[in-house]
Structure formats: C-alpha cells, structure tokens
Amino acid sequence: MVSSSSTEAEYKALYEGTQQILWFQKLFNDLSLVWSKFVLSLLGNNQPAIAMAKNPMSLARTMHIDIKFHWIREQLSKALFHLPYVPTTEMHADLLTKALHRVKLQTFLSQASIKSIPSV
C-alpha cells in the first residue's frame, strides 16, 4: 500500500496499531483478565496524523484515504486506548528500529530498565 505523504503513512500505521490493541484486548478477555485495569497508549510522533485520528473533520487533502482507516476514530471514542503525541527524540520504538548514538541508546536502555550482564 503506497502512501502519498508521511502523515498518511503514519495514519495507516495508527490503524495497524489500533488493530493490535484490540487483539490484546481479546487476549486479555480470553485469559479472564480485566481489561479495564489496563490503559494502553499508542504513541505517535506525527501531529497531523494524531489530529486526523482525533478529529472527525474531513479535509480535502485526506479525502483519498480509505474509509477503513478512519475506524481509528471510533475506537478512540470508546476510550480503549490513548493516543498521545511523543516527540521524535523521545520515541522509545527507536530502540528497536534504528541505529542510535551511544548516549541515546544508553538513555533508552535505562528508561526501559535494561541492564547489561557483567561478563564472567
């Protein structure tokens, strides 16, 4: 699926993330865990994509986006998850997806409580 802008690509990624959240909700229900005790956040670093997901207003620039992706709005209205903005410099997914400078890598590892095991 080809996107014509980074906003559209991020919006489509939010759609995929929303599907994953619903999968986790079903898993929790199948395991008899109370879903309402957990508040999941789907982090995004593209402000226009987040605004599009939160605002039902239709823009001429986004009319070509398949209606299925606007399903995110319905899920947000059910308060199944939060969709906060996270600056790119603080995006923890970078730990697993990008080559990071040593300082940033150490910061993310520390925030994730990941510690190195001393060699024997």
Secondary structure as GFF3:
##gff-version 3
##sequence-region A 1 120
A	DSSP	alpha_helix	6	30	.	.	.	ID=ss1
A	DSSP	three_ten_helix	35	37	.	.	.	ID=ss2
A	DSSP	beta_strand	40	41	.	.	.	ID=ss3
A	DSSP	alpha_helix	47	54	.	.	.	ID=ss4
A	DSSP	three_ten_helix	60	62	.	.	.	ID=ss5
A	DSSP	three_ten_helix	67	70	.	.	.	ID=ss6
A	DSSP	alpha_helix	71	77	.	.	.	ID=ss7
A	DSSP	beta_strand	81	82	.	.	.	ID=ss8
A	DSSP	three_ten_helix	88	90	.	.	.	ID=ss9
A	DSSP	alpha_helix	94	97	.	.	.	ID=ss10
A	DSSP	alpha_helix	102	111	.	.	.	ID=ss11
###
